[in-house]
């Protein structure tokens, strides 16, 4: 009799346990059910391979994904931007350098991926810093793995000074450029000089020679190309002033013809130039 009662109690306990298992998501095979739910939720919220995981930069004020020209911004971006803008006083400039890896690809309209990135960020300073106080530049990073926050560099620099006076329109002048940039220094004196050159040669039919130069930073072939772009930007300005493109010859000597030492920043600044000569 005692054995029968024990068996009966055991059978009831097993039946109650089974009932609880089937009714509750916390028991037995419920792990499989909840696992399925969790997996579905994970699939719905996790980004697919190649997608941007977040529209917010979590590792700095500004981030760029590999190959991308679209920046994401961290919570500190506005404070960071406003702090930099407050430092741009007379005699200071903002230099925005877009960095890009040797393996990154780009098929946009800018000279390279770095310039595109720099331009995108420059626009975010537009309401706070005058356009003529922003220098855009780019720099390829070789042998270095770039992280999300490593594809941009922003510096506050002293505004380089041109010669005390741009030479009168006679034969030659030097037009200086910021580091790694093809944008001529913003100077009303330079622009007035170029306008006088344009007026003279359009009246006289004289020709113009433009030779671009660089400092010794970077690869020689890249500097050769950079020197040519510097000559082109002056040519294009003169064409806008009415000079015939056929009357302007351009060339580059890259880093091969320095006029000052490349061992100091002051010397390198003198070497980053386009030489303009009026030809008879």
Number of C-alpha atoms within 10 A of each C-alpha: 6 7 8 9 10 11 12 12 12 12 12 12 12 12 12 11 13 13 11 14 15 13 11 11 14 13 13 13 12 15 12 11 12 13 11 12 12 12 10 11 11 11 11 10 9 10 12 10 7 6 9 11 12 9 11 16 20 16 14 17 19 23 24 22 17 15 15 15 21 12 21 20 18 17 14 13 15 14 11 14 16 13 11 17 19 10 14 20 12 9 11 15 23 25 23 24 27 26 24 29 19 12 13 11 13 16 9 10 9 12 12 18 25 26 23 24 26 24 21 16 22 20 13 12 18 12 9 14 21 13 15 12 17 24 28 24 24 26 21 19 14 11 9 10 11 17 12 17 19 17 25 22 16 18 12 16 14 14 19 17 11 18 14 7 9 17 13 11 16 11 13 17 21 21 23 27 24 20 21 21 22 25 19 19 22 18 13 9 14 21 16 12 18 22 18 16 24 23 15 16 19 16 10 10 13 16 18 25 18 25 23 33 32 35 28 19 13 13 10 15 11 14 23 19 17 23 28 22 23 31 25 22 17 24 24 14 15 22 16 13 16 14 25 17 14 9 16 20 14 20 19 24 18 27 24 15 14 19 14 14 15 18 10 9 12 12 15 21 21 24 26 30 28 30 20 22 18 18 15 10
